Amino acid sequence: MPHKCRLKKNDMVMVIAGRERGKTGKVLRVLPDARRATVERLNVVKRHSKPRGAASPGGIVEKEAPIDISNLMFFCERCNAPVRVGYKIAADKTKTRICRSCREPLGNE
């Protein structure tokens, strides 16, 4: 059974472990089955590509590689720190992700 992933596209996160520790960025893509996420301008790797006709010439391409979500934490703009996530259920039964420190809604909620 796959684990539930709290991350969504466009969330601000901070890397808490590994080579990119301490850096923040926006989530570009979430891979919930693999428990990984791609973060903008972080964990950049070089890939060698073959020429595929006139449209795509060959060369060395730099792209973001996925990072395990256990190494990422939500980044609260108000607290200016990595935070844990809680949930708040409103009277109209809508579920909102909140910062556990300042109790404010996170990101694009």
Order of alpha helices (4+ residues) and beta strands (2+ residues): beta-beta-beta-beta-beta-beta-beta-beta-beta-beta
